[in-house]
């Protein structure tokens, strides 16, 4: 699993309410990673070549 420097989502939320722009950015990044991970998993399960 990759390790990234910086503030965690938990730490950010503890600082205060997220603004709409921040919430949309976080949701978009989370969804993008979920789609990427799902695509890799489905590719590996199906036996198709891994194209990362």
C-alpha angles and dihedrals in degrees: 000000000000120000119214127193118234143055120335122228089249091054091048093051091048089058090062146285116332117240119235093256092052092046092050091048092050093045091049093049091047092049091047092054092046091053091047093049093046092050092051092047093049091047092052094045093049092050093238118144114277109247107183 
